[in-house]
């Protein structure tokens, strides 16, 4: 593997005291001793559950090139251990992230929004990678440690770098975006999520608008013109002296405008005008929301200097991230069923979008569309009404059966007509057996809930009981 950092450079950047023989070649950055690849530097981050210092010896034994540890813990390790000793490990990682950004010569794109951050980031990775060396955050590394980790891992040689930035409280985006300093910033949408920590959707918009504070001079903001908060975000962008504001959506004034879309069970065909260029392309993921986000992806890619035609072509290769719409064929005794895994997370907007996608899914002659829904968390006092309100989407999309999991989903369960009630349990472990028993040949089952609802347990149970394969696309162009 190529050299990402040298031990000496890391020591200088982090103002660290060196111990042992530092390597010339550090090939990566890790915070997990279990997945560390030999040659990577291990940062002993203190998490909510574990302290990384407890795993330094294991990391070094597994081939870590060095370990970054806090001064308060340094005496725990052998005198010849390969260490960089700092006052605070997370602060050291942030210092390394700033140094990484300073040496970057490529274009940097940052993505935030209430819904669609990870899928938009992954779509950008897909369209930009064929056009030059591209680096992007892994998984949903979008918080106070995920962003600096992603940035510190970025090679200096990349042509494009994409970073996801998240938040659930005001003030969280500002320090992260000032670290990333993007040339292009996307806000996918603003929706009523994390309401437990905000006074309303306008306050959420203001928190998302913090992303403008770190834009490079002359940089561009890509905003959803169809969203209720577009005018507020535009005003914030102008106040922040953003160099260029580019809008996307179906609105006639949108700079990246959806002209037509043909929705299919597993993909979409899109006709759009992207910054004045008429283009038709396929998005290899279903749902109008994915077609809309593709407009932002193509606009951002163009603003970053990528070729629009090649970018659009690459969207036909798009694959969903884990737990965000991955489709699998389940093999039953007398036939097959379809599993749509949306178990990673949920909020009212993404839940409605997922139910809509389920409503478009193909089913067999006697198949049913089954929604397995877990609690949506961090919604505050509005939580019961927002869960109950999902009944409208259930009705509109002709969902045949609904299984509900958790005390908040009890509100939806009680609102459902008896003909649609599949089953209820207080937790996913107790609901698992009911769902597995209910699946029949030709069914399409979608599983979704907030991460804390642990709906992945049900996905795993279905995969184990009915082992199958990845579902194929339903359309070729």
C-alpha positions as CSV (number, residue, x, y, z in Angstrom):
1,X,0.0,0.0,0.0
2,X,1.1,3.6,-0.6
3,X,2.3,5.8,2.2
4,X,-0.4,8.1,3.7
5,X,1.7,9.7,6.3
6,X,5.2,9.3,7.8
7,X,5.6,8.9,11.5
8,X,7.7,12.0,11.6
9,X,5.1,14.1,9.8
10,X,2.4,12.9,12.2
11,X,4.5,13.7,15.2
12,X,5.1,17.2,13.9
13,X,1.5,17.9,13.0
14,X,0.1,16.7,16.3
15,X,3.0,18.2,18.4
16,X,3.5,14.6,19.8
17,X,6.2,13.1,21.8
18,X,7.6,10.1,20.0
19,X,8.6,6.8,21.7
20,X,10.1,3.8,20.0
21,X,11.2,3.6,16.4
22,X,8.7,5.5,14.2
23,X,8.0,4.1,10.8
24,X,8.6,5.9,7.5
25,X,5.4,4.4,6.1
26,X,2.0,4.8,7.7
27,X,-0.5,3.4,5.2
28,X,-3.8,4.3,7.0
29,X,-5.6,5.4,10.1
30,X,-7.6,3.1,12.4
31,X,-9.6,3.5,15.6
32,X,-10.5,-0.2,15.8
33,X,-7.9,-2.8,16.7
34,X,-10.1,-5.6,15.4
35,X,-10.3,-4.3,11.8
36,X,-6.9,-2.7,11.7
37,X,-4.7,-3.5,8.7
38,X,-1.0,-3.9,9.2
39,X,0.8,-0.6,8.5
40,X,-2.0,1.6,9.8
41,X,-1.7,4.0,12.8
42,X,-4.0,3.2,15.6
43,X,-5.6,6.1,17.5
44,X,-6.7,5.2,21.0
45,X,-10.0,7.2,21.0
46,X,-12.1,7.1,24.1
47,X,-15.7,6.2,23.1
48,X,-19.0,6.1,24.9
49,X,-18.5,2.4,25.8
50,X,-14.8,1.6,25.4
51,X,-11.5,3.4,25.9
52,X,-9.2,2.7,22.9
53,X,-6.2,2.7,25.3
54,X,-7.4,-0.8,26.4
55,X,-6.6,-2.1,22.9
56,X,-3.3,-0.5,22.1
57,X,-1.3,-3.6,22.8
58,X,-3.6,-5.7,20.6
59,X,-3.3,-3.1,17.8
60,X,0.5,-3.1,17.9
61,X,0.4,-6.9,18.0
62,X,-1.9,-6.9,14.9
63,X,0.7,-4.9,13.0
64,X,-0.1,-1.3,13.7
65,X,2.7,1.0,12.5
66,X,2.3,3.1,15.7
67,X,-0.3,4.0,18.3
68,X,-1.4,7.5,19.2
69,X,-2.1,7.6,23.0
70,X,-2.8,10.2,25.6
71,X,-0.1,11.3,27.9
72,X,-2.1,10.2,31.0
73,X,-2.0,6.6,29.7
74,X,1.5,6.5,28.2
75,X,3.1,4.7,31.2
76,X,0.9,1.7,30.7
77,X,2.9,0.6,27.6
78,X,6.3,-0.9,27.0
79,X,9.3,1.5,26.9
80,X,10.0,0.5,23.3
81,X,6.4,0.6,22.0
82,X,5.9,2.6,18.9
83,X,3.9,5.5,20.3
84,X,3.0,9.1,19.6
85,X,2.0,10.7,22.9
86,X,-0.4,13.6,22.9
87,X,-2.4,15.5,25.5
88,X,-5.7,14.3,23.9
89,X,-6.1,11.7,21.2
90,X,-9.2,13.1,19.5
91,X,-7.6,16.5,19.4
92,X,-4.6,14.9,17.8
93,X,-6.8,13.3,15.2
94,X,-8.4,16.7,14.5
95,X,-4.9,18.3,14.1
96,X,-4.0,15.6,11.6
97,X,-7.3,16.2,9.7
98,X,-6.5,19.9,9.4
99,X,-3.1,19.0,8.0
100,X,-4.6,16.6,5.6
101,X,-7.0,19.3,4.3
102,X,-4.1,21.7,3.9
103,X,-2.2,19.5,1.6
104,X,-5.2,18.6,-0.7
105,X,-5.1,19.9,-4.2
106,X,-8.3,18.3,-5.4
107,X,-12.0,19.4,-5.2
108,X,-13.8,18.8,-1.9
109,X,-17.5,18.2,-1.6
110,X,-19.5,18.2,1.7
111,X,-22.9,16.7,2.1
112,X,-25.4,17.3,4.8
113,X,-29.2,17.2,5.1
114,X,-32.0,15.6,7.2
115,X,-32.4,12.7,4.8
116,X,-30.2,11.2,2.1
117,X,-26.7,12.2,3.2
118,X,-25.1,8.8,2.9
119,X,-26.8,7.7,-0.3
120,X,-25.9,11.1,-1.9
121,X,-22.3,10.7,-0.7
122,X,-22.1,7.2,-2.2
123,X,-23.7,8.4,-5.4
124,X,-21.0,11.0,-5.7
125,X,-18.3,8.4,-5.0
126,X,-19.8,6.3,-7.8
127,X,-19.9,9.1,-10.4
128,X,-16.6,10.7,-9.6
129,X,-14.4,7.6,-9.1
130,X,-14.2,6.8,-12.9
131,X,-13.0,10.3,-13.5
132,X,-10.1,10.5,-11.1
133,X,-8.8,9.3,-7.8
134,X,-11.6,9.8,-5.3
135,X,-11.8,9.6,-1.5
136,X,-15.0,9.5,0.5
137,X,-16.2,8.9,4.1
138,X,-16.9,5.3,4.8
139,X,-20.3,4.3,6.2
140,X,-21.8,7.2,8.0
141,X,-18.7,8.7,9.5
142,X,-20.2,12.1,9.9
143,X,-19.8,13.2,13.5
144,X,-17.1,14.7,15.8
145,X,-14.8,11.8,15.3
146,X,-16.0,10.4,12.0
147,X,-15.2,13.6,10.0
148,X,-11.7,14.1,11.2
149,X,-11.0,10.4,10.8
150,X,-12.3,10.5,7.2
151,X,-10.2,13.6,6.5
152,X,-7.0,12.2,8.1
153,X,-7.4,9.1,5.8
154,X,-7.5,11.2,2.7
155,X,-4.5,10.8,0.4
156,X,-2.9,14.1,-0.8
157,X,-3.1,12.9,-4.4
158,X,-6.9,12.7,-4.8
159,X,-8.8,14.6,-7.5
160,X,-12.1,14.5,-5.6
161,X,-12.8,14.1,-1.9
162,X,-16.4,13.7,-0.5
163,X,-17.3,14.1,3.2
164,X,-20.6,13.5,4.9
165,X,-21.4,15.9,7.8
166,X,-24.2,15.2,10.3
167,X,-25.7,16.7,13.4
168,X,-28.4,16.4,15.9
169,X,-27.8,19.6,17.9
170,X,-27.1,23.2,16.9
171,X,-23.5,24.1,16.5
172,X,-22.2,20.7,15.6
173,X,-21.7,21.3,11.8
174,X,-19.6,24.5,12.2
175,X,-16.4,23.0,13.5
176,X,-16.7,20.0,11.2
177,X,-17.2,22.0,8.0
178,X,-14.3,24.4,8.9
179,X,-12.2,21.3,9.1
180,X,-13.4,20.1,5.6
181,X,-13.5,23.5,3.9
182,X,-15.5,22.2,0.9
183,X,-15.6,23.8,-2.6
184,X,-19.2,22.5,-3.0
185,X,-21.7,21.9,-0.2
186,X,-24.9,20.0,-0.6
187,X,-28.0,20.2,1.7
188,X,-30.2,17.4,0.5
189,X,-33.3,18.5,2.3
190,X,-34.5,19.8,5.7
191,X,-37.1,17.7,7.5
192,X,-38.6,17.3,11.0
193,X,-35.9,15.1,12.4
194,X,-34.0,15.3,15.8
195,X,-37.0,17.4,16.9
196,X,-36.2,16.5,20.5
197,X,-33.3,18.9,20.3
198,X,-34.8,21.7,18.1
199,X,-37.7,24.2,18.5
200,X,-38.9,23.4,15.0
201,X,-38.0,22.8,11.3
202,X,-36.7,26.4,10.9
203,X,-34.2,25.8,13.7
204,X,-33.1,22.6,11.9
205,X,-32.6,24.6,8.7
206,X,-30.5,27.1,10.6
207,X,-28.3,24.3,11.9
208,X,-27.9,22.8,8.4
209,X,-27.0,26.3,7.1
210,X,-23.9,26.2,9.3
211,X,-22.3,24.3,6.4
212,X,-22.0,27.6,4.6
213,X,-19.6,28.9,7.2
214,X,-16.8,26.6,6.0
215,X,-17.2,26.9,2.3
216,X,-14.0,28.0,0.4
217,X,-14.2,31.5,-1.1
218,X,-16.1,31.4,-4.3
219,X,-17.6,28.0,-3.4
220,X,-21.0,26.7,-4.3
221,X,-24.0,25.7,-2.2
222,X,-26.4,23.1,-3.8
223,X,-29.9,23.5,-2.3
224,X,-33.3,21.7,-2.7
225,X,-35.6,24.2,-4.3
226,X,-38.7,22.0,-3.7
227,X,-38.0,22.0,0.1
228,X,-40.0,24.3,2.4
229,X,-36.8,25.8,3.8
230,X,-35.2,26.7,0.5
231,X,-35.8,30.5,0.9
232,X,-34.4,30.4,4.5
233,X,-31.4,28.5,3.4
234,X,-30.8,30.8,0.4
235,X,-30.9,33.8,2.7
236,X,-28.4,32.2,5.1
237,X,-26.1,31.4,2.1
238,X,-26.2,34.9,0.9
239,X,-25.5,36.2,4.4
240,X,-22.5,33.9,4.5
241,X,-21.4,35.3,1.2
242,X,-21.5,32.0,-0.6
243,X,-20.1,32.5,-4.1
244,X,-22.8,30.6,-6.0
245,X,-26.1,29.2,-5.1
246,X,-27.3,26.3,-7.3
247,X,-30.8,24.8,-6.8
248,X,-32.2,21.4,-7.7
249,X,-35.7,20.0,-7.9
250,X,-38.8,19.9,-10.0
251,X,-39.5,23.6,-9.6
252,X,-39.3,25.4,-13.0
253,X,-36.7,27.8,-11.6
254,X,-34.3,25.0,-10.5
255,X,-30.8,25.0,-11.9
256,X,-30.8,21.2,-11.9
257,X,-34.4,20.5,-12.9
258,X,-36.3,17.2,-13.0
259,X,-38.2,17.2,-16.3
260,X,-39.6,13.7,-16.2
261,X,-39.1,10.5,-14.2
262,X,-40.2,6.9,-14.9
263,X,-40.2,5.0,-11.6
264,X,-39.6,1.2,-11.6
265,X,-39.5,-1.3,-8.7
266,X,-35.7,-1.3,-8.6
267,X,-34.6,1.8,-10.5
268,X,-35.7,5.0,-12.2
269,X,-35.2,6.6,-15.6
270,X,-34.7,10.4,-15.4
271,X,-34.9,13.2,-17.8
272,X,-33.4,16.4,-16.5
273,X,-31.8,19.7,-17.2
274,X,-28.5,20.0,-15.3
275,X,-27.1,23.5,-15.4
276,X,-28.4,24.1,-18.9
277,X,-27.6,20.6,-20.3
278,X,-30.5,18.3,-21.3
279,X,-29.7,14.7,-20.2
280,X,-31.4,11.4,-19.8
281,X,-30.0,8.7,-17.5
282,X,-30.8,5.7,-15.3
283,X,-30.5,5.7,-11.5
284,X,-30.0,2.1,-10.3
285,X,-32.0,2.7,-7.1
286,X,-35.8,3.1,-6.8
287,X,-37.9,6.0,-5.6
288,X,-38.6,9.5,-6.6
289,X,-36.4,10.7,-3.7
290,X,-33.4,9.0,-5.2
291,X,-34.1,10.6,-8.6
292,X,-34.3,14.0,-6.9
293,X,-31.0,13.5,-5.1
294,X,-29.4,12.5,-8.4
295,X,-30.0,16.1,-9.6
296,X,-27.9,17.4,-6.7
297,X,-25.2,14.7,-7.3
298,X,-24.8,15.7,-11.0
299,X,-24.9,19.4,-10.2
300,X,-22.2,19.0,-7.6
301,X,-20.1,16.8,-9.8
302,X,-20.3,19.4,-12.6
303,X,-19.4,22.2,-10.2
304,X,-16.3,20.1,-9.1
305,X,-15.1,19.9,-12.7
306,X,-16.4,16.4,-13.6
307,X,-17.8,15.5,-17.0
308,X,-21.6,15.5,-16.8
309,X,-22.3,12.8,-19.4
310,X,-19.8,10.4,-17.7
311,X,-21.3,11.2,-14.3
312,X,-24.8,10.5,-15.4
313,X,-23.8,7.3,-17.1
314,X,-22.2,6.1,-13.8
315,X,-25.5,6.4,-11.9
316,X,-26.6,3.2,-13.6
317,X,-24.0,1.4,-11.5
318,X,-25.2,2.9,-8.2
319,X,-25.6,0.4,-5.3
320,X,-27.3,1.1,-2.0
321,X,-25.3,1.3,1.2
322,X,-25.8,-1.3,3.8
323,X,-29.2,-1.0,5.5
324,X,-30.4,1.7,3.1
325,X,-32.5,-0.1,0.5
326,X,-30.4,-3.2,-0.2
327,X,-32.6,-5.8,-1.9
328,X,-32.3,-9.6,-1.5
329,X,-34.1,-12.6,-2.9
330,X,-35.3,-14.8,0.0
331,X,-35.6,-18.5,-0.9
332,X,-38.7,-20.1,0.6
333,X,-39.8,-23.7,0.3
334,X,-42.1,-23.2,-2.7
335,X,-40.7,-20.0,-4.2
336,X,-39.1,-16.7,-3.5
337,X,-39.8,-13.4,-1.7
338,X,-38.1,-10.0,-1.8
339,X,-36.4,-8.4,1.2
340,X,-35.8,-4.6,1.2
341,X,-33.3,-3.8,4.0
342,X,-33.9,-0.2,5.3
343,X,-32.8,-1.1,8.8
344,X,-30.0,1.4,9.3
345,X,-32.0,4.4,10.4
346,X,-35.3,6.2,10.1
347,X,-37.1,9.5,10.4
348,X,-40.6,10.6,9.1
349,X,-39.3,11.7,5.7
350,X,-37.2,8.6,5.0
351,X,-39.9,6.3,6.4
352,X,-42.5,7.8,4.0
353,X,-40.0,7.4,1.1
354,X,-39.3,3.8,2.0
355,X,-43.1,3.0,2.3
356,X,-43.5,4.5,-1.2
357,X,-40.8,2.4,-2.6
358,X,-42.4,-0.7,-1.0
359,X,-45.6,0.3,-2.7
360,X,-43.9,0.1,-6.1
361,X,-42.2,-3.2,-5.4
362,X,-43.1,-6.2,-7.6
363,X,-45.0,-9.0,-5.8
364,X,-46.0,-12.5,-6.9
365,X,-49.6,-13.6,-7.8
366,X,-50.5,-14.0,-4.2
367,X,-47.7,-11.9,-2.8
368,X,-48.2,-9.1,-0.3
369,X,-46.4,-5.9,0.4
370,X,-45.3,-6.1,4.1
371,X,-43.9,-3.2,6.1
372,X,-42.0,-4.0,9.3
373,X,-41.5,-0.7,11.1
374,X,-39.6,0.2,14.3
375,X,-39.6,3.3,16.4
376,X,-38.3,6.6,14.9
377,X,-36.3,8.2,17.7
378,X,-35.4,11.7,18.8
379,X,-38.7,13.2,17.7
380,X,-39.6,14.7,21.1
381,X,-43.3,15.5,21.9
382,X,-44.3,15.2,18.2
383,X,-43.2,11.6,18.2
384,X,-46.6,9.9,18.7
385,X,-48.4,12.0,16.1
386,X,-45.5,11.5,13.5
387,X,-45.7,7.7,14.0
388,X,-49.5,7.7,13.8
389,X,-49.3,9.8,10.6
390,X,-47.5,7.1,8.8
391,X,-50.9,5.5,8.3
392,X,-51.5,7.9,5.4
393,X,-48.5,6.5,3.5
394,X,-49.6,3.0,4.3
395,X,-53.0,3.7,2.8
396,X,-51.6,5.7,-0.2
397,X,-49.2,2.9,-1.2
398,X,-51.5,-0.1,-0.8
399,X,-49.4,-1.8,1.8
400,X,-51.1,-5.1,2.7
401,X,-49.7,-5.8,6.2
402,X,-47.8,-3.9,8.8
403,X,-45.7,-5.2,11.7
404,X,-44.9,-2.6,14.3
405,X,-42.1,-2.6,16.9
406,X,-41.7,-0.4,19.9
407,X,-43.7,1.9,22.1
408,X,-43.8,4.8,19.6
409,X,-44.9,2.5,16.8
410,X,-47.8,1.5,19.1
411,X,-49.4,4.7,17.9
412,X,-49.4,3.6,14.3
413,X,-50.5,0.1,15.3
414,X,-53.6,1.5,17.0
415,X,-54.4,3.6,14.0
416,X,-54.2,0.8,11.5
417,X,-57.3,-0.9,10.2
418,X,-57.6,-4.4,11.5
419,X,-57.1,-5.8,7.9
420,X,-53.6,-4.4,7.8
421,X,-52.4,-5.4,11.3
422,X,-49.7,-8.0,10.9
423,X,-48.2,-8.1,14.4
424,X,-46.9,-5.9,17.2
425,X,-44.1,-6.3,19.8
426,X,-42.4,-4.0,22.2
427,X,-38.9,-4.8,20.7
428,X,-37.4,-6.3,17.6
429,X,-36.3,-9.5,19.3
430,X,-39.9,-10.3,20.2
431,X,-41.3,-9.3,16.8
432,X,-38.7,-11.4,14.9
433,X,-40.6,-14.7,15.2
434,X,-43.8,-13.2,14.0
435,X,-42.3,-11.7,10.9
436,X,-40.4,-14.8,9.9
437,X,-43.5,-16.9,10.3
438,X,-45.6,-14.5,8.2
439,X,-43.4,-14.4,5.0
440,X,-44.9,-16.1,2.0
441,X,-44.1,-16.8,-1.6
442,X,-44.2,-13.7,-3.7
443,X,-44.1,-11.2,-0.8
444,X,-42.1,-8.1,-0.7
445,X,-41.1,-7.2,2.9
446,X,-39.4,-3.9,3.9
447,X,-37.8,-3.5,7.3
448,X,-37.0,0.0,8.7
449,X,-36.5,1.8,12.0
450,X,-34.1,4.0,13.8
451,X,-30.8,2.4,14.7
452,X,-31.8,2.2,18.3
453,X,-34.8,0.1,17.4
454,X,-32.4,-2.7,16.3
455,X,-34.5,-3.7,13.3
456,X,-31.3,-5.3,11.8
457,X,-32.1,-8.3,14.0
458,X,-35.2,-9.0,11.9
459,X,-33.3,-8.6,8.7
460,X,-30.7,-11.0,9.9
461,X,-33.3,-13.5,11.0
462,X,-34.9,-13.4,7.6
463,X,-31.6,-13.9,5.8
464,X,-30.7,-16.8,8.1
465,X,-34.1,-18.5,7.7
466,X,-34.4,-17.9,4.0
467,X,-30.9,-17.6,2.5
468,X,-31.0,-16.1,-0.9
469,X,-29.1,-13.8,-3.2
470,X,-28.9,-10.1,-4.2
471,X,-32.0,-9.0,-6.2
472,X,-31.4,-8.1,-9.9
473,X,-32.3,-4.9,-11.5
474,X,-35.6,-4.8,-13.5
475,X,-34.5,-2.5,-16.3
476,X,-31.7,-2.2,-18.8
477,X,-30.8,0.9,-20.9
